[in-house]
């Protein structure tokens, strides 16, 4: 299906929240730098009436259709409509379900939104998120020992968004800023249970991010210490010395997205948990 100018329509149809579709679609669309996807997201499509509206919008703006629907009648109608107007459609979970069925020798339950049930894993994520929000930016350091992961680093090393991302994966995460001239909380120096990860970035990257931050706040971007090259370089050196002194794990986030940083931290956490398992 040819694109219109430098964009194309991407229809994402789900009987649940649509998170799976959005993640997969954006991962693929990111590989095409010269064309942008105009997303049309349709969550919670569980009836023929709800599907009618979706089909009308697909016909008005033809493009690629990706879906995660379990109801066979809905799938049949959607696929038939796409064939009629000659546009591609694909079930994102269909092939995976077939693989599971073939390997396990059992049919699926067909339970819509099964991954979002209010089970123990769900409440673990909620608990982790609550903990992380309370222990953001050096708050309530008396509770650091209860964390799974403690992130440390100078300003603008993405400690807070990485913490929240980890919390959404069920990892209780606190974060503490490292500021030259301000003593470390003594609790941070004596931690036993949590994994402490020091996030680093190059001075050039930190200055760029900090300047953008100041501009977004309408603040002046003069030669104050916050964006002064020598001051920022000293901050980075200070953080690295502390990391070496306390044997904290170190992670360079200069060219990493939040998701990539969180994935690297989760790997460090998983490896550490594995090492601690009894023989």
C-alpha positions in Angstrom: 0.0 0.0 0.0 1.7 3.3 -1.0 2.2 6.0 1.5 0.8 9.5 1.2 3.7 11.9 1.2 5.9 10.9 4.1 3.3 9.2 6.3 1.0 6.2 6.3 -2.0 5.1 8.4 -1.4 2.4 11.0 -4.6 0.9 12.6 -4.1 -0.9 15.9 -7.1 -2.9 17.0 -7.2 -4.6 20.4 -9.7 -6.3 22.7 -7.6 -5.2 25.7 -5.5 -2.1 26.4 -3.6 -2.1 23.2 -0.2 -1.9 24.9 1.2 -5.0 23.2 0.2 -3.7 19.8 1.6 -0.2 20.4 4.9 -1.6 21.6 5.4 -3.9 18.6 4.2 -1.4 16.0 6.4 1.4 17.3 9.4 -1.0 17.4 9.0 -1.8 13.7 8.0 1.7 12.6 11.1 3.1 14.2 13.1 1.3 11.5 11.7 3.5 8.8 13.3 6.9 9.3 11.9 8.5 6.2 8.2 7.8 6.8 6.0 8.3 9.8 3.0 6.3 11.1 -0.2 8.0 11.9 -1.5 5.8 14.7 -5.2 5.0 15.0 -5.5 3.0 18.3 -8.7 1.2 19.1 -8.6 -0.5 22.6 -11.3 -2.6 24.2 -13.0 -3.7 20.9 -15.1 -6.6 22.2 -18.5 -6.3 20.3 -19.7 -6.2 16.7 -20.9 -2.6 17.3 -17.5 -1.5 18.5 -15.9 -3.1 15.5 -18.3 -1.3 13.1 -16.8 2.0 14.1 -13.3 0.6 13.6 -14.1 -0.7 10.2 -15.6 2.6 9.1 -12.4 4.5 10.2 -10.1 1.9 8.5 -12.1 2.4 5.2 -11.8 6.2 5.5 -8.0 6.1 6.1 -6.6 2.8 4.6 -3.3 1.6 5.8 -1.7 -1.2 7.7 -4.0 -3.0 10.2 -2.5 -4.9 13.2 -4.7 -6.5 15.8 -4.8 -8.6 18.9 -8.4 -10.0 19.0 -9.4 -13.3 20.4 -13.1 -13.4 19.4 -13.1 -15.4 16.1 -16.2 -13.6 14.7 -14.5 -10.2 15.2 -11.3 -11.5 13.6 -13.2 -12.8 10.6 -15.0 -9.6 10.0 -11.9 -7.5 10.3 -9.8 -9.7 8.0 -12.7 -9.8 5.4 -13.0 -6.0 5.4 -9.2 -5.6 4.9 -9.4 -8.0 2.0 -12.3 -6.2 0.5 -10.5 -2.8 0.4 -7.1 -4.5 -0.4 -5.0 -3.5 2.6 -2.8 -5.7 4.7 -3.8 -7.0 8.2 -1.9 -9.2 10.7 -2.7 -10.7 14.1 0.2 -10.0 16.3 -0.5 -12.8 18.9 -2.0 -15.3 16.5 1.2 -17.0 15.3 2.6 -17.0 18.9 -0.6 -18.6 20.2 -0.4 -21.3 17.5 3.2 -22.0 18.5 2.2 -22.3 22.2 -0.7 -24.6 21.3 1.5 -26.9 19.2 4.2 -27.2 21.8 1.9 -27.5 24.9 -0.7 -29.6 23.2 -3.5 -27.6 24.7 -5.9 -24.9 23.4 -6.0 -21.4 24.8 -8.7 -20.2 27.2 -9.6 -17.3 24.9 -9.7 -15.1 28.0 -9.6 -11.4 26.9 -7.1 -9.2 28.9 -5.8 -12.2 30.8 -2.4 -10.5 31.3 -4.1 -7.7 33.2 -5.8 -9.8 35.9 -5.6 -8.5 39.5 -3.2 -11.3 40.7 -0.2 -11.2 43.0 2.1 -10.0 40.2 -0.2 -7.1 39.6 -0.3 -6.0 43.2 3.5 -6.5 43.4 3.8 -3.8 40.6 1.5 -1.5 42.4 3.5 -1.9 45.6 6.7 -1.2 43.7 5.3 1.9 42.1 4.1 3.2 45.5 7.5 2.6 47.0 9.3 4.2 44.1 7.2 7.4 44.2 7.8 7.8 47.9 11.6 7.2 47.6 12.2 9.5 44.6 15.0 12.0 44.5 16.6 11.2 47.8 13.4 11.2 49.9 12.8 9.0 52.9 16.4 7.5 52.8 15.6 5.6 56.0 13.7 3.1 53.8 16.5 2.5 51.3 17.3 -1.0 52.6 13.8 -2.1 51.6 14.5 -1.3 47.9 15.4 -3.9 45.3 17.4 -1.3 43.3 18.8 2.1 44.3 19.8 4.4 41.4 22.3 7.1 42.1 23.8 9.8 39.8 24.2 13.5 39.2 21.3 15.6 38.0 19.7 14.7 34.6 21.0 11.1 34.4 17.3 9.9 34.1 17.1 8.5 37.6 13.4 9.2 38.1 12.0 8.0 34.8 14.2 4.9 34.9 13.0 4.2 38.5 9.3 4.5 37.4 9.9 2.2 34.5 11.5 -0.4 36.8 8.7 -0.1 39.2 6.2 -0.9 36.5 8.2 -4.2 36.1 7.7 -4.9 39.8 11.1 -3.7 41.0 11.1 -1.5 44.1 13.4 1.3 43.1 14.7 4.3 45.0 16.9 7.0 43.6 19.4 9.4 45.3 21.1 12.4 43.7 24.9 12.7 44.0 25.8 16.4 44.6 29.4 17.5 45.2 29.6 19.3 48.6 26.5 17.5 50.0 27.3 14.5 52.2 25.9 11.2 51.2 23.0 9.8 53.3 24.7 7.4 55.7 22.1 4.8 54.8 23.4 4.7 51.3 26.9 3.9 52.5 25.8 0.8 54.4 23.2 -0.9 52.1 23.3 -4.7 52.1 20.2 -5.9 50.3 19.6 -3.6 47.4 21.6 -3.4 44.1 23.1 0.1 43.8 23.6 1.3 40.3 25.4 4.5 39.5 24.2 6.2 36.3 26.7 8.2 34.4 26.8 10.4 31.2 29.4 12.5 29.5 29.7 16.1 30.5 28.7 17.1 27.0 25.4 15.1 27.1 24.6 16.4 30.6 25.1 20.0 29.6 22.9 19.6 26.6 20.1 18.0 28.6 20.4 20.6 31.4 20.3 23.5 28.9 17.2 22.1 27.3 15.7 21.7 30.8 16.4 25.3 31.7 15.0 26.5 28.4 11.8 24.5 28.9 11.4 26.2 32.3 12.1 29.6 30.9 15.2 30.0 33.0 18.4 31.7 32.0 21.2 29.5 30.5 24.2 31.5 31.6 27.5 30.2 32.9 26.2 29.0 36.3 27.6 25.8 37.8 24.6 23.8 36.6 25.8 24.0 33.0 29.4 25.2 33.4 31.7 22.7 31.6 34.3 22.4 34.3 31.7 22.1 37.1 29.8 19.4 35.2 33.1 17.6 34.5 33.9 17.7 38.2 30.4 16.3 39.1 31.0 13.4 36.8 34.4 12.7 38.3 32.9 12.9 41.8 30.2 10.4 40.9 32.7 7.9 39.4 35.0 8.2 42.5 32.1 7.4 44.8 31.1 4.4 42.6 34.5 3.0 42.8 34.8 3.6 46.5 31.6 1.8 47.3 31.8 -0.8 44.5 28.5 0.3 43.0 27.6 -1.1 39.6 28.2 1.6 36.9 26.1 2.2 33.8 26.8 4.8 31.1 23.4 6.3 30.0 24.9 8.8 27.5 23.3 7.2 24.4 20.7 5.0 26.1 16.9 5.5 26.1 15.0 5.1 29.4 13.9 1.7 28.2 17.5 0.6 27.4 18.8 1.9 30.7 16.0 0.0 32.6 16.7 -3.2 30.6 20.4 -3.0 31.5 19.5 -2.4 35.2 17.1 -5.3 35.1 19.9 -7.6 33.7 22.2 -6.5 36.5 19.5 -7.2 39.0 18.6 -10.6 37.6 22.3 -11.6 37.5 22.7 -10.6 41.1 19.6 -12.5 42.2 20.9 -15.6 40.3 24.2 -15.3 42.1 22.5 -15.2 45.4 20.5 -18.4 44.9 21.6 -21.2 47.2 23.5 -24.0 45.6 
